[in-house]
Amino acid sequence: MFERSCRALQAACGRTLLGGQDLQIYRIEREEADISRLIKQERAFWRGVELDQAPPSLDEGVPMQ
């Protein structure tokens, strides 16, 4: 998703190999809402790094702002 936001791609292909034999290929469409959410979370993460604060635990249920 991050790569698509940087490159302005409309879609990407994801590949996975299951059990060493089952190749599955997926087309992943660009979703602006997902990209915006990811960028917002990335900013919050790096702000915490700059302030030397650990990110909140996922168990806390605190949304990143």
N, C-alpha and C positions, 0 to 999 in steps of 0.2 A: 504494500500500500504506500509506504513512504517513497519508494522508488518511483511509483507512478505519479506522486504529487510533484516530485522534483523534475521529472521528465515530461510531464503533461501527457502521459500515455492514456488512452481511453480504455485499454484492457491489457491484461498480461496473462500468460499461461503459467500455471503451477503444475509441477510434476512430483509424483511420489512413487516410490517403489516399495510395495508391501510384500513382506516375506521373501524378498530377493527375486520374485518372479512376476508379481502382478503390478505392471506399470499403469498408473492412472494419471491422466492429464486433465486439468481443469482450466477453464477460461474464467478469469476473474475480472469483472467489469469495474470501471472507475466509479466510486461513490463519493461525491464531494462531502457529504455529511460525515462519513467515516474519516476522510482525510482531515477535515477540520477538527474532529475530536482528537485524532492522533496528534496533530500539531499542538493543540491546547495541552494535552497531557505531556508532550515532550517539553514544552516551555515550563510547565510546573516542575517537572523532574529536574531540569537544568537550573532552575531558580533554587531548588533545594540543594543541589550540588554547590552552587555559589555561596549559599548560606551555611554550608556544612551541616545540613539536616537530612536525616534518613527519610526516604519516602514512606508514606503511611502503609501499614500492613493491609493486605487485601482483606484480611479478616475483620478489620475495623469498619469496613463498609463506607469509608469516607471517599466521596467522589473527588477526583483531582480537579482543581479549578484553574 
